[in-house]
Amino acid sequence: PIIIEPSVQGGVTIRSYEEMDKEQYYQFFLSVLQVYGFSAINMPGDVIKIIPERNASSAGVPLVEKGAVTASDEVIVRIVPLYNVSGRELAPLLQQLSKVAEGAVIHYDPSNVLIMTGRTAMVNQMASIVERVDEQAEYQVETVHLENASATEVVAIARQLTDEGQAGKQGSSGRVN
């Protein structure tokens, strides 16, 4: 069953040179709805609500797990965990992308996750960006065994060198040794 909001009116004529199966026809239907500013929200019991796109994020949008296959023009919610970057820092950048496509990105600090709402294709694209940005940096760790020095003294020297290197990068020192 389909529930159609009263503001949805009109008709669409479909012409195709190829026969479409149910899935292709539904994808086409979702794309037409998007062009006209409407969204189809899948509800429990195989009920579909057709509503204005601006109301979609507050209409009980289904939560989709990573890897779940859904139609590319469906409106979904997806939770993306972060392991190496802060959601507080990443969310504003993604919000700029999601504004273009009527989506939303919210960060939840206690779990360091992003909650993304929007069309499946857009949410999946943002999730892919997050996965790339969140990749763990590859560091090489080398252990140095000290024979004739104190570890405390070596740490102090290393900190001093690091502080001097940072000051040089900031341009605070104009002299050359």
Salt bridges, closest charged atoms under 4 A:
GLU53 OE1 - ARG119 NH2 3.31
ASP109 OD2 - ARG88 NH2 1.83
GLU131 OE2 - LYS66 NZ 3.30
GLU131 OE2 - ARG78 NH2 3.98
